[in-house]
């Protein structure tokens, strides 16, 4: 693995936080993010902190302020909506901010 490649833990975190589990009998997947988010404020803050690791990876790869701003937006939106009980579970399950950030990292690191 070169210094310009996204480290494997990025995809592992995205999978764990957003898609690790499937609702039986459906195609719907979710991860630990909506579960941790059940704890008001603290839970969403924990998932935000976990997501900041990917931001640090973008900085390590020198992907630029634009990429980092999009990643911050994804995390901030996830955190802010997470403060609204009920809506947070729907957003965490549907939007998957960690997966978006992992895909963005991989695409930009590959020069796309």
C-alpha positions, 0 to 999 in steps of 0.5 A, spaced: 500 500 500 502 506 497 502 513 501 497 515 496 492 509 498 486 510 503 487 505 508 483 499 509 480 501 516 476 507 512 472 502 509 471 497 515 469 503 519 464 505 514 461 498 513 461 498 521 457 504 522 452 504 516 451 497 513 454 491 517 447 489 519 441 487 514 433 487 516 431 480 515 427 479 509 429 486 506 434 489 502 435 495 508 442 495 511 444 499 517 450 499 522 452 502 529 451 509 527 443 509 528 444 504 534 449 509 538 445 515 536 439 512 540 443 515 546 441 523 546 446 528 544 452 523 546 451 518 541 451 522 535 457 526 538 461 519 539 459 517 531 461 524 529 468 523 533 468 516 529 467 520 523 473 525 524 478 519 523 476 519 516 477 527 515 484 526 518 485 521 513 483 526 507 488 530 510 494 525 510 492 524 503 492 532 502 485 531 498 484 539 499 479 543 502 474 542 498 473 534 499 474 536 507 469 541 507 464 536 503 466 531 509 465 536 514 458 537 511 456 530 511 458 529 518 455 536 521 448 534 517 448 527 521 450 530 527 445 536 527 439 531 525 441 526 530 439 531 535 432 530 533 429 524 536 426 519 531 429 523 525 436 521 527 434 514 526 431 515 519 437 519 517 442 515 519 439 509 516 438 512 509 443 517 508 449 513 511 454 519 512 460 514 513 459 511 507 459 517 503 465 520 506 469 513 505 467 513 497 469 520 497 476 519 500 477 513 495 474 517 489 479 523 490 485 519 492 484 515 486 484 522 482 477 522 480 
